Amino acid sequence: MIELTGRVVEAVNGVAHHIGALPPSEAIIFDIAVILILSAMFAFVARTLRQPLIPAYVLTGLVLGPLVFGVVKNLDLIGAFSEIGIAFLLFTAGLEISLRKIREANLKKIALIGVLQVGVIFGVALLLANFLGLGSLQAAYIGIILAFGSTMVDIKLLSDRNELVTLHGRLVLGILLLQDLVAIVAIVVFTGGGFAILPLTVAFIKLGLILLAAILLQRFVLNRLFRFAAQSNEFLFLCSLAVLFFFIILAYVFELSIVIGAFIAGVSLANSPFKFELESRISPLRDFFAILFFVALGMQLVFVGIGDRLILLGALLIGAFLVKPIVTFVLLRTTGYQPRTGFLTAISLAQLSEFSLIIGMIGVTAGVLDSSIFSTVILATIITMSVTPYLIEYKGEMYRFFRYPIRSLKFLPVREVLCYEDKKDKEVLLVGSHRMGGALMEELLDKKDKLLVVDYNPEVIGALMKKKISCVYGDICSPGMIDKLNLKKLKLVVSTIPDYEHTRYLLKKFRKIAPKAKIIVTGSRISETMKLYRAGVDYVVTPKILAGQELANIVHNRKVGDLKKARKKHLTHLREIHRLLY
């Protein structure tokens, strides 16, 4: 084993020597090639182990950087690429800034919670400055670094689990978007001369001028430009890049960070009717440069001095995993949200952000943070981002585990009322009335007084409340949810939840509560469908198979007249479902 390791090291050193002997133009190609090949290898391992990809990219930089093999020599070029990667990350973050999205989760509460959370974390870091061995300005940087959650990681994970439509998903999105705005203000402060009043005032005036330019361009130029550019995918892509780099240059001319220009460029296009086309065109380029950004971070990671910063590392991890979720949970409970909503929101924000790394780099450039502090921040960010998928995956189990400490705040009033109950005995339970369940509403409304709907989409529950249909917001698999409902006289249960484990749990519960009730559930795979039948389910709906059968019927009836009739009937049906749900 030792001999094999020695050969690998020798081979890598040989590659590094050959790359170093190449002409500069060819060396650049080989540097990028080695980065991408090794990144793909580490990313494959990460995906196999169901890990996020960011730590894999950082590990690539660590292996290829000067700390291990030193294969990549042109660090200045990689650093330049990483700055472009930051610009693309901030551009796409700006595209997500939408007051409508924040308003969906209650704009006033989001603003209050987001600002107070950042303020509390920032204040705690300043109070602990001496204990952490930091100066006051260094503690200010650490406070801001710790305060933010990762928009990139959270949105990806919640989107994969279809949880962005839930109330806690909307709260997470709203808080993250507000934090992004605060982060931009923090970058202006740190790059505009610190906390001195005159330089700070000048910096904010410059920021205001760039924002004014963005508003004017968006109103009088960009909308018309992109409407014309949309005729060609290539031209649309080119125009989006031109807007991005125009604002980067504008920020540079005004002596502000280029990330501010990139972010404002994204915000200026956030409400464009071509937003989704822009995101789809720009995302491959963003991903490429983002990989180089995280690889460059790995190259900057040095373990020399981290031993002296173990207290800081521990403080960052405790702050991310414990202090920040507790502060967020208390604020959410104080503003009237239910304990479960508050917990699921708080635990989803328990990580450091890509903004943490950007602000850390600004601190290093300004000479405020040394390499040991920045490496500690990078390490803490990698750890927290790596743990986040597990926190989100098992947050329901964690809520059940911590339910007794959570009850200590039961004296706080709950003003999050998302239910309508008429106290009548219910014979039909519909679990999940959105999408597939919406089509069932037409058939079930003739038993409106006997119907109860459980759904975790707050918009759907709000619409059902207006129509006086008995409904409850929440996850029916959460602790105590089923026990709170009056279900002893159930005759029919229809569940549109495709998750196999959740369906088995519901089957077990309903067989105890209403053993004679007919149970219809949803299966996502044929193998799971067969298992559910063996477990005693009365009928299993398999959406993909049903969709395939419907598509086969449509293809079979290829006559133009038949398709037109089917299309008209389908549109009428969709409008009726939309009317029922919204």
DOSERO-875821 format. One record per residue (C-alpha): residue in three letters; x, y, z. Coordinates in steps of 0.2 Angstrom, whole numbers, padded with zeros to 4 digits, always signed. Each point is the difference from the previous one (the first is absolute). Last residue first. Example, Ala and Ser with C-alpha at 12.3 -4.5 7.8 and 13.67 -1.06 7.14 Angstrom:
BEGIN
SER+0068-0005+0036/ALA-0006-0017+0003/
//
This chain:
BEGIN
TYR-0286+0145-0030/LEU-0003-0018+0001/LEU-0017-0002-0007/ARG+0003+0013-0014/HIS+0016-0008-0004/ILE-0009-0017-0002/GLU-0013+0008-0011/ARG+0012+0009-0011/LEU+0010-0017-0002/HIS-0016-0009-0005/THR-0004+0013-0013/LEU+0017-0001-0007/HIS-0001-0019-0001/LYS-0016+0001-0009/LYS+0006+0012-0013/ARG+0016-0010-0003/ALA-0010-0016-0002/LYS-0011+0008-0013/LYS+0015+0007-0009/LEU+0008-0017+0001/ASP-0015-0009-0007/GLY-0001+0013-0015/VAL+0018-0002-0004/LYS-0001-0019-0001/ARG+0014-0008+0010/ASN-0011-0010+0011/HIS+0013-0014+0005/VAL+0012+0014+0005/ILE-0013+0006+0013/ASN-0004-0017+0006/ALA+0018-0004+0002/LEU+0002+0016+0010/GLU-0014-0005+0012/GLN+0008-0017+0003/GLY+0017+0008+0003/ALA-0007+0012+0012/LEU-0009-0014+0009/ILE+0017-0009+0001/LYS+0008+0015+0007/PRO-0013+0004+0012/THR-0001-0017+0009/VAL-0016+0000+0010/VAL-0001-0014+0013/TYR-0016-0008+0005/ASP-0007-0009+0016/VAL+0017+0001+0009/GLY+0003-0017+0010/ALA+0019-0001+0002/ARG+0001-0011-0016/TYR-0008+0014-0010/LEU+0013+0012+0007/LYS+0014-0012-0005/MET-0006-0001-0017/THR-0001+0019-0002/GLU+0018+0002+0007/SER+0007-0012-0014/ILE-0011+0010-0013/ARG+0008+0016+0006/SER-0008+0017+0005/GLY-0015-0007+0009/THR-0015+0010+0006/VAL-0013-0005+0012/ILE-0018-0006+0001/ILE-0006-0006+0017/LYS-0018-0007+0003/ALA-0005+0003+0018/LYS-0005-0016+0011/PRO+0015+0001+0012/ALA-0003+0019+0004/ILE+0013+0005+0013/LYS+0011-0015+0000/ARG+0000-0004-0018/PHE+0002+0019-0003/LYS+0017+0001+0010/LYS+0008-0015-0008/LEU-0005+0006-0018/LEU+0006+0018+0004/TYR+0018-0007+0005/ARG+0000-0011-0015/THR-0004+0015-0011/HIS+0013+0011+0008/GLU+0013-0014-0003/TYR-0005-0001-0019/ASP+0000+0019-0004/PRO-0013+0003-0014/ILE-0012+0010+0011/THR-0016+0001-0009/SER-0010-0008+0014/VAL-0018-0004-0001/VAL-0009-0007+0016/LEU-0018-0006-0001/LYS-0012-0005+0014/LEU+0006+0010+0014/LYS-0011+0000+0016/LYS+0015+0000+0012/LEU+0009+0014-0009/ASN-0002+0016+0011/LEU+0017+0007-0002/LYS+0012+0004+0015/ASP+0007-0018+0000/ILE+0004+0001-0019/MET+0012+0015+0003/GLY+0008-0006+0016/PRO+0017-0001-0007/SER+0002+0005-0018/CYS-0006-0013-0013/ILE-0015+0011-0005/ASP+0011+0014-0004/GLY-0009+0016+0002/TYR-0014+0012-0004/VAL-0018-0007+0005/CYS-0015+0001-0010/SER-0019+0000+0001/ILE-0007+0008-0016/LYS-0007+0017+0004/LYS+0004+0007-0017/LYS+0012+0013+0007/MET+0008-0013+0011/LEU+0003-0011-0016/ALA+0009+0015-0008/GLY+0011+0003+0015/ILE+0004-0019+0001/VAL+0006+0000-0018/GLU+0011+0015+0002/PRO+0007-0007+0016/ASN+0006-0016-0009/TYR+0002-0013+0014/ASP-0016-0009-0003/VAL-0014-0009+0010/VAL-0017+0000-0007/LEU-0016-0005+0010/LEU-0016-0005-0009/LYS-0017-0005+0008/ASP-0008+0017-0002/LYS+0007+0001-0018/LYS-0007-0017-0005/ASP-0005+0007-0017/LEU+0017+0008+0000/LEU+0009-0016-0002/GLU-0002-0003-0018/GLU+0006+0018-0005/MET+0014-0001+0013/LEU+0007-0015-0008/ALA+0009+0010-0013/GLY+0008+0010+0013/GLY+0008-0015+0008/MET+0011-0003-0015/ARG+0007+0018+0001/HIS-0004+0007+0018/SER-0013-0009+0011/GLY+0013-0010+0010/VAL-0008-0012+0013/LEU-0018-0001-0004/LEU-0010-0007+0015/VAL-0018-0006-0003/GLU-0013-0004+0014/LYS+0002+0015+0011/ASP-0010+0003+0016/LYS-0005+0018+0001/LYS+0010+0013+0010/ASP+0000+0013-0014/GLU+0018+0001-0001/TYR+0010+0013-0010/CYS+0019+0000+0001/LEU+0015+0011-0002/VAL+0002+0010+0016/GLU+0017+0007+0002/ARG-0003+0011+0015/VAL+0007-0012+0013/PRO+0002+0009+0017/LEU+0017-0003+0010/PHE-0004-0010+0016/LYS+0005-0015-0010/LEU+0018+0005+0000/SER+0006-0014+0012/ARG-0009-0012-0013/ILE+0016+0001-0011/PRO+0010-0009+0014/TYR-0013-0014-0001/ARG-0001-0001-0019/PHE+0018-0002-0003/PHE+0000-0018-0005/ARG-0016+0002-0010/TYR+0007+0015-0009/MET+0016-0009-0004/GLU-0010-0014-0008/GLY-0008+0013-0011/LYS+0016+0009-0004/TYR+0008-0017-0006/GLU+0003+0005-0018/ILE+0002+0018+0003/LEU+0013-0002+0014/TYR+0009-0014-0011/PRO+0001+0011-0015/THR+0007+0014+0011/VAL+0015-0010+0007/SER+0011+0003-0015/MET-0004+0018-0001/THR+0005+0002+0019/ILE+0016-0009-0002/ILE+0006+0009-0016/THR-0005+0017+0008/ALA+0010-0004+0016/LEU+0015-0005-0010/ILE-0001+0016-0011/VAL-0002+0011+0016/THR+0015-0009+0008/SER+0010+0003-0016/PHE-0005+0019+0001/ILE+0005+0001+0018/SER+0017-0009-0003/SER+0003+0011-0016/ASP-0001+0016+0009/LEU-0016+0011+0001/VAL+0001+0019+0000/GLY+0012+0002-0014/ALA-0013+0007-0012/THR+0003-0014-0012/VAL-0002-0013+0014/GLY-0016+0009+0006/ILE-0007+0000-0017/MET+0004-0018-0002/GLY-0010-0003+0016/ILE-0015+0010-0007/ILE+0000-0012-0015/LEU+0001-0015+0010/SER-0014+0005+0012/PHE-0010+0005-0015/GLU+0001-0019-0006/SER-0009-0002+0017/LEU+0003-0009+0016/GLN-0013-0013+0006/ALA-0015-0002+0011/LEU-0013+0008-0010/SER-0011-0016-0003/ILE+0000-0003+0019/ALA-0009+0017+0003/THR-0013-0003-0013/LEU-0005-0017+0006/PHE+0000+0006+0018/GLY-0011+0015-0003/THR-0013-0010-0010/ARG+0000-0013+0013/PRO-0002+0012+0014/GLN-0014+0010-0008/TYR+0003+0017-0006/GLY-0005+0015+0010/THR+0014+0013-0001/THR+0007-0006+0016/ARG+0001-0017-0007/LEU+0009+0005-0015/LEU+0013+0011+0010/VAL+0002-0015+0012/PHE+0004-0012-0014/THR+0012+0012-0009/VAL+0010+0003+0016/ILE+0000-0019+0004/PRO+0005-0004-0018/LYS+0014+0013+0001/VAL+0007-0005+0017/LEU+0001-0019-0003/PHE+0006-0006-0017/ALA+0008+0016-0007/GLY+0005+0008+0016/ILE+0007-0017+0007/LEU+0010-0002-0017/LEU+0006+0017+0000/ALA+0005+0000+0019/GLY+0009-0017-0002/LEU+0010+0007-0015/LEU+0004+0016+0010/ILE+0006-0011+0015/LEU+0010-0011-0012/ARG+0009+0016-0007/ASP+0018-0004+0006/GLY-0001-0017-0008/ILE-0007+0009-0015/GLY+0017+0009-0001/VAL+0008-0011-0014/PHE-0015-0010-0007/VAL+0000+0010-0016/LEU-0015+0002-0011/GLN+0003+0012-0014/MET+0001-0014-0013/GLY-0017-0006+0006/LEU-0007+0017-0003/ALA+0007+0000-0018/VAL-0010-0017-0002/PHE-0016+0009+0006/PHE+0002+0014-0012/LEU+0005-0012-0015/ILE-0016-0010+0003/ALA-0010+0016+0000/PHE+0008+0005-0016/PHE-0007-0016-0009/ASP-0017+0001+0010/ARG-0003+0018-0006/LEU+0004-0004-0018/PRO-0012-0015+0001/SER-0013+0011+0009/ILE+0000+0015-0012/ARG-0012-0006-0013/SER-0012-0009+0012/GLU+0000+0015+0011/LEU-0003+0012-0014/GLU-0015-0010-0007/PHE-0007+0000+0017/LYS+0001+0019+0002/PHE-0007+0004-0017/PRO-0016+0009+0007/SER+0013+0011+0009/ASN-0004+0002+0019/ALA+0018-0006+0006/LEU+0009+0009-0015/SER+0005+0016+0010/VAL+0003-0012+0015/GLY+0013-0010-0009/ALA+0010+0015-0006/ILE-0001+0007+0018/PHE+0008-0016+0006/ALA+0014+0000-0013/GLY+0004+0019+0004/ILE+0001-0004+0018/VAL+0011-0015-0003/ILE+0012+0012-0010/SER+0004+0008+0017/LEU-0002+0019+0000/GLU+0012+0013-0008/PHE-0013+0009-0010/VAL+0009-0005-0016/TYR+0000-0018+0007/ALA-0018+0000+0003/LEU-0004+0006-0017/ILE+0012-0013-0007/ILE-0010-0014+0009/PHE-0016+0009-0005/PHE+0005-0001-0019/PHE+0007-0018+0003/LEU-0017-0007+0005/VAL-0010+0010-0013/ALA+0011-0006-0014/LEU-0001-0018+0006/SER-0019+0001+0000/CYS+0001+0008-0018/LEU+0011-0015-0006/PHE-0012-0013+0006/LEU-0015+0009-0008/PHE+0010+0001-0016/GLU+0004-0018+0000/ASN-0018-0005+0004/SER-0006+0010-0014/GLN-0017+0009-0001/ALA+0001+0003+0019/ALA+0012+0015-0005/PHE-0014+0011-0005/ARG-0009-0002+0016/PHE+0016+0000+0009/LEU+0004+0018-0007/ARG-0017+0006+0003/ASN+0000-0005+0018/LEU+0018+0006+0002/VAL-0001+0017-0006/PHE-0013+0012+0008/ARG-0006-0008+0016/GLN+0015-0012+0004/LEU+0013+0013-0005/LEU-0008+0013+0011/ILE-0001-0011+0015/ALA+0018-0007-0003/ALA+0007+0018-0001/LEU-0009+0005+0016/LEU+0007-0016+0008/ILE+0017+0005-0006/LEU-0002+0018+0007/GLY-0006-0006+0017/LEU+0015-0011+0001/LYS+0011+0015-0003/ILE-0009+0010+0013/PHE+0002-0015+0012/ALA+0019+0000-0003/VAL+0001+0019+0003/THR-0010-0002+0017/LEU+0012-0014+0005/PRO+0015+0010-0004/LEU-0006+0015+0010/ILE-0007-0010+0015/ALA+0015-0011+0003/PHE-0007-0018+0003/GLY+0011-0009-0012/GLY+0007+0010-0015/GLY-0012-0005-0014/THR+0004-0018-0002/PHE-0006-0006+0017/VAL-0015+0011+0000/VAL-0005-0004-0018/ILE+0003-0019+0003/ALA-0012+0002+0015/VAL-0013+0008-0010/ILE+0001-0014-0013/ALA-0001-0012+0015/VAL-0016+0008+0006/LEU-0008-0002-0017/ASP+0005-0019+0000/GLN-0007-0001+0017/LEU-0017+0006-0006/LEU+0001-0014-0014/LEU+0004-0013+0013/ILE-0014+0005+0012/GLY-0013+0000-0014/LEU+0006-0017-0006/VAL+0001-0008+0017/LEU-0018+0007+0004/ARG-0006-0007-0017/GLY+0006-0017+0004/HIS-0007+0001+0018/LEU-0017+0004-0008/THR+0001-0014-0013/VAL+0002+0004-0018/LEU+0019-0001+0001/GLU-0001-0018+0007/ASN+0000-0010-0016/ARG+0015-0010+0007/ASP+0012+0004-0014/SER-0006+0019+0001/LEU+0004-0001+0019/LEU+0018-0006-0003/LYS+0003+0012-0015/ILE-0007+0015+0009/ASP+0009-0004+0016/VAL+0018-0002-0008/MET+0000+0015-0011/THR-0009+0012+0012/SER+0013-0005+0014/GLY-0004+0007+0017/PHE+0007+0017+0006/ALA+0005+0005+0018/LEU+0016-0009+0002/ILE+0010+0011-0013/ILE-0008+0016+0007/GLY+0006-0004+0017/ILE+0017-0006-0006/TYR+0003+0017-0009/ALA-0006+0010+0015/ALA+0012-0011+0011/GLN+0014+0004-0011/LEU-0004+0019+0002/SER-0001-0002+0019/GLY+0017-0010+0001/LEU-0001-0018+0002/GLY+0006-0013+0013/LEU-0016-0009+0000/PHE-0003+0004+0019/ASN+0004+0018-0004/ALA-0012+0002-0014/LEU-0014-0009+0009/LEU-0011+0015+0002/LEU+0003+0005-0019/ALA-0005-0018-0005/VAL-0016+0001+0010/GLY-0005+0017-0007/PHE+0002-0007-0018/ILE-0011-0015+0004/VAL-0013+0011+0008/GLY+0000+0013-0015/VAL-0001-0013-0013/GLN-0015-0008+0009/LEU-0008+0016+0003/VAL+0001+0005-0018/GLY-0007-0016-0007/ILE-0014-0002+0013/LEU-0006+0018-0003/ALA+0001+0000-0019/ILE-0008-0017-0001/LYS-0014+0005+0012/LYS-0004+0016-0011/LEU+0001-0010-0016/ASN-0012-0014+0004/ALA+0006-0017-0007/GLU-0008+0004-0017/ARG+0007+0018+0001/ILE+0018-0007-0001/LYS-0004-0009-0017/ARG-0009+0015-0006/LEU+0014+0012+0005/SER+0011-0010-0012/ILE+0019-0002+0001/GLU+0003-0016-0009/LEU+0009+0008-0014/GLY+0012+0008+0012/ALA+0006-0017+0006/THR+0003-0004-0018/PHE+0011+0015-0002/LEU+0008-0003+0017/LEU+0006-0017-0006/PHE+0005+0006-0017/ALA+0011+0014+0008/ILE+0007-0012+0013/GLY+0005-0012-0015/ILE+0008+0015-0009/GLU+0011+0003+0016/SER+0004-0019-0001/PHE+0006+0002-0017/ALA+0012+0014+0005/GLY+0006-0011+0015/ILE+0003-0014-0012/LEU+0011+0012-0011/ASP+0010+0006+0015/LEU+0002-0018+0006/ASN+0010-0005-0016/LYS+0009-0014+0008/VAL-0013-0014+0001/VAL+0009-0016+0005/GLY+0005+0005+0017/PHE-0002-0017+0007/VAL-0006+0003+0018/LEU+0000+0018+0008/PRO+0005+0008-0017/GLY-0017-0004-0008/LEU-0006-0015-0009/VAL-0006-0010+0015/LEU-0007+0015+0009/GLY-0008+0006-0016/THR-0008-0016-0003/LEU-0006-0001+0018/VAL-0009+0017-0003/TYR-0009-0008-0015/ALA-0005-0015+0010/PRO-0006+0011+0014/ILE-0011+0009-0012/LEU-0008-0015-0007/PRO-0012-0005+0014/GLN+0000-0018+0006/ARG-0011-0014-0005/LEU+0015-0013+0002/THR-0001-0003-0019/ARG-0002+0018-0003/ALA+0016+0004+0010/VAL+0010-0014-0009/PHE-0005+0007-0017/ALA+0004+0018+0006/PHE+0017-0006+0005/MET+0003-0007-0018/ALA-0008+0014-0009/SER+0011+0013+0010/LEU+0015-0010-0004/ILE-0004+0001-0019/LEU-0005+0018+0001/ILE+0015+0006+0010/VAL+0012-0010-0011/ALA-0007+0007-0016/ILE+0000+0018+0007/ASP+0019-0002+0004/PHE+0003-0008-0017/ILE-0008+0014-0010/ILE+0010+0013+0011/ALA+0016-0009-0003/GLU-0003+0000-0019/SER+0000+0019+0000/PRO+0014+0002+0012/PRO+0012-0012-0010/LEU+0002-0017+0009/ALA+0014-0004+0013/GLY-0012+0002+0015/ILE-0012-0012-0008/HIS+0013-0013-0001/HIS+0006+0003+0018/ALA-0018-0001+0006/VAL-0003-0016-0009/GLY+0016-0008+0007/ASN-0005+0006+0018/VAL-0017-0009-0003/ALA+0009-0016-0006/GLU+0012+0000+0015/VAL-0015+0003+0012/VAL-0009-0015-0008/ARG+0015-0011+0001/GLY+0003+0004+0018/THR-0018-0004+0004/LEU+0002-0017-0009/GLU+0016-0004+0010/ILE-0009+0005+0017/MET-0014-0012-0005/
//
